[in-house]
Amino acid sequence: MAEVSGIATRVLTWLGSQSFTPAIRELTQDISLPPAAYPQVAVIVDEERFTPGADDVTARLRLRVRNAAGRRADALAGARSLAQQLRLGLHASHNLGGSVKHLRTLGIVYDAVGAPGNMVVATAELSLEAKYVQQ
């Protein structure tokens, strides 16, 4: 779904101001970056709900963390660590610097697949629900 309210941009701006270990190389809305861009976080807007006459929007988002390594266990450990850092950062964010009225993390799903060059790409997908005032 095309994101029309600017929530992905707000989340990307907030992510860019945070420190993660290891440092994230790419923050994007694109989910098809090459392994050289790992670790990366993509912000994906799944749904936005508007109410006529209301000034707020509710959105369902996914923060997709990808990490690459030579071994499956290492790739998953990196993705898991970054996803947990994201979750903790979101909980301590005071609603992304005040631009969000309500923010709820819903869960994290993990996966790993083989990639060219004897690499394994691990994905951790953090689901969020955000309620915010459209600017």
C-alpha positions as CSV (number, residue, x, y, z in Angstrom):
1,M,0.0,0.0,0.0
2,A,1.3,3.5,-0.8
3,E,2.0,5.5,2.3
4,V,0.3,8.8,2.1
5,S,0.4,10.3,5.6
6,G,4.2,10.6,6.2
7,I,4.4,8.0,9.0
8,A,7.2,6.1,7.3
9,T,9.2,9.3,6.9
10,R,8.7,10.1,10.6
11,V,9.9,6.6,11.6
12,L,12.9,6.8,9.3
13,T,13.8,10.2,10.7
14,W,13.6,8.8,14.3
15,L,15.6,5.7,13.3
16,G,18.3,7.9,11.8
17,S,18.8,9.7,15.1
18,Q,19.3,6.5,17.1
19,S,22.5,4.5,17.7
20,F,22.5,0.7,17.1
21,T,25.2,-1.9,17.4
22,P,26.2,-2.8,14.8
23,A,25.4,0.4,13.1
24,I,22.7,0.2,10.5
25,R,23.9,0.9,7.0
26,E,20.6,1.6,5.3
27,L,17.3,3.1,6.5
28,T,14.8,2.9,3.7
29,Q,11.3,2.1,2.5
30,D,12.8,-0.3,-0.1
31,I,12.9,-3.9,0.8
32,S,15.1,-5.2,-2.1
33,L,18.5,-3.9,-1.2
34,P,21.6,-6.0,-1.9
35,P,23.5,-7.8,0.9
36,A,26.2,-5.1,0.9
37,A,23.6,-2.8,2.4
38,Y,23.2,-5.0,5.5
39,P,22.4,-4.5,8.3
40,Q,19.4,-2.5,7.2
41,V,16.0,-1.5,8.4
42,A,13.0,-1.0,6.0
43,V,9.8,0.7,7.2
44,I,6.8,-0.9,5.5
45,V,3.3,0.7,5.9
46,D,0.7,-2.1,5.7
47,E,-2.5,-0.1,6.5
48,E,-3.6,3.4,7.3
49,R,-7.1,4.1,8.7
50,F,-8.6,7.6,8.4
51,T,-11.8,8.7,10.0
52,P,-13.7,11.5,8.2
53,G,-13.6,14.7,10.2
54,A,-10.9,13.4,12.6
55,D,-7.3,14.7,12.6
56,D,-5.6,11.4,13.6
57,V,-4.6,8.3,11.6
58,T,-4.0,4.8,12.8
59,A,-1.3,2.8,10.9
60,R,0.0,-0.7,11.0
61,L,3.7,-0.8,10.2
62,R,6.5,-3.3,10.0
63,L,10.1,-2.6,10.7
64,R,12.0,-5.2,8.7
65,V,15.6,-5.7,10.0
66,R,18.0,-7.6,7.8
67,N,21.4,-8.8,8.6
68,A,23.8,-11.0,6.6
69,A,26.6,-13.3,7.8
70,G,28.4,-16.4,6.7
71,R,26.6,-18.7,9.2
72,R,22.8,-18.9,9.9
73,A,23.3,-18.6,13.7
74,D,25.4,-15.4,13.3
75,A,22.9,-13.8,10.9
76,L,20.0,-14.6,13.2
77,A,21.8,-13.4,16.2
78,G,22.6,-10.0,14.5
79,A,19.0,-9.6,13.3
80,R,17.6,-10.6,16.7
81,S,19.9,-8.2,18.5
82,L,19.0,-5.3,16.3
83,A,15.3,-6.1,16.5
84,Q,15.4,-6.1,20.3
85,Q,17.4,-2.8,20.3
86,L,14.6,-1.3,18.0
87,R,11.9,-2.5,20.4
88,L,13.7,-1.1,23.4
89,G,14.3,2.2,21.6
90,L,10.6,2.4,20.6
91,H,9.5,1.8,24.2
92,A,11.9,4.6,25.4
93,S,11.1,6.9,22.5
94,H,8.3,9.0,24.1
95,N,6.3,8.2,21.0
96,L,8.9,9.0,18.4
97,G,9.7,12.4,19.7
98,G,6.1,13.4,20.3
99,S,4.9,13.0,16.8
100,V,2.8,9.9,17.7
101,K,-0.1,9.8,20.2
102,H,0.0,6.1,20.7
103,L,2.6,3.5,19.7
104,R,2.3,-0.3,20.3
105,T,4.7,-3.0,19.4
106,L,2.9,-6.2,18.5
107,G,5.6,-8.9,18.0
108,I,8.7,-10.0,16.2
109,V,8.9,-12.7,13.6
110,Y,12.3,-14.2,12.5
111,D,13.5,-15.9,9.3
112,A,16.7,-16.8,7.6
113,V,17.5,-17.7,3.9
114,G,20.6,-18.5,1.9
115,A,22.0,-15.8,-0.3
116,P,24.6,-15.7,-3.0
117,G,28.3,-15.9,-2.0
118,N,27.8,-18.4,0.9
119,M,25.9,-15.8,2.9
120,V,22.8,-16.2,5.0
121,V,20.4,-13.3,5.3
122,A,18.3,-13.2,8.5
123,T,15.2,-11.1,8.8
124,A,13.5,-9.9,12.0
125,E,10.1,-8.2,11.4
126,L,8.8,-6.0,14.1
127,S,5.1,-5.1,13.8
128,L,3.8,-1.8,15.1
129,E,0.5,0.1,15.5
130,A,0.8,3.9,15.6
131,K,-1.9,6.6,16.1
132,Y,-0.7,10.0,15.2
133,V,-1.9,13.4,14.0
134,Q,-1.6,13.9,10.3
135,Q,0.5,17.0,9.6
